[in-house]
Amino acid sequence: MARFIRPSKEEVRARRKALGEKAAAGRLRFPDDLKEIRMTFGKSQEEFAALIGLTRRQVAEMESGNANPTYETIMRVGRLFGYGLAFVPDRSDEADENVQGFRS
């Protein structure tokens, strides 16, 4: 396992700003951005797990996309930032194709 290198205060501030902008634009995705959320707090997987009431292994599995977190788990992570769970319009071409398929 790689050794965790704690980010500087400046790095944490920059990450929080970038994460907030990404969330405001509706581009924050779970589990893709879970590691970035954790790093925004400057926490190791073990520290972050303790913060949200999980094990380090559960956090690692969620970050790698190998877990199926419950609604409650996702909400615990979101509450750290004051985020809720919502449907956000997908602006991808694939979403447009799916909608076209329903209209036909």
N, C-alpha and C positions, 0 to 999 in steps of 0.2 A: 504494500500500500504506500502510495506517495505521501511524503511528509507535508503536512499542512503549513503553508506560509501565510501568516496573518497579514492582511493588507493594511496599508497605512491609512490614517484618517482621511487624507485627501482622496485616496483610491475608493474608500467606502463612500464618501460624499459623491464622487463622480458616478459610482455605480448606482447609488440611490436615485440620483437625478435621471440617469439614463433609463433605469427601470421604471420610474414614474412616467417619463415621456412615452415609453413603450406601452405601458398600461393605458395611458390616456388615449393613445392612438388605436387601442384595441388589438395590439399585436403581441400581447403577453400570452404565451402558450404553456400549458402544463402537459407533460413534464419537461418539455424543452428548456424552459427558463427557470426550473426549480433550483439548479445549481447557482444560477445568477442571483436568485432571491437569497439563497443561503450566503453567498459571498458578499452580498450587500450588507449583511449583518456582521461580516468578518468572522464567521463561525466555521469551525470544522464540522464534519458530518455528525460527529458525536455530540458536540455542543448544540448544534441546531436541533438534533433529535430530542435532546433533553428539553429544549425550549418549547417544542410542540408536542411532547409526550409520546415520542416514538423511539424505536431503537436505531442505532447507527445503520444497521443492515437494511431496515425499512427505507431510510432516507436514501441510501446508496441504490437500492433497487428502483425507487421512484425516479431518481436522477437518470438512471440508465434506461428508463422506459420499460423495465421488467416487472413492474408492479401495477396493480389495479387499485389505487387508493379510493377509499370511501369518500362520500360527500363530506362527512365530518372532518376527515383528514385534510381535504383540500380547503375547507373553510378555516381550519386552524392555521394553515399557512397564510391564507388570505387575510385573516384578521390581524396579523402582524403589521400589515400595511394599511389596514382599514379598507381592504378590498372585499367584495362579495363575489359570488359566482353568478355569471350572466351569459346569455347568448349574445355573441358579438357577430355582426355581419362579416362573412368571409368574402373578401374582395378578389378571390382568385378566379382564374378561368375555369377551374374544375367546378367551383360552386355555380358559376353561370351555366355550365353544361348540365349540371344536375337539375337546375330550375327549368331549363328548356325541356328536359326530358319529362317533367311533370306536366308541362303545358301542352305537350303534343297529344 
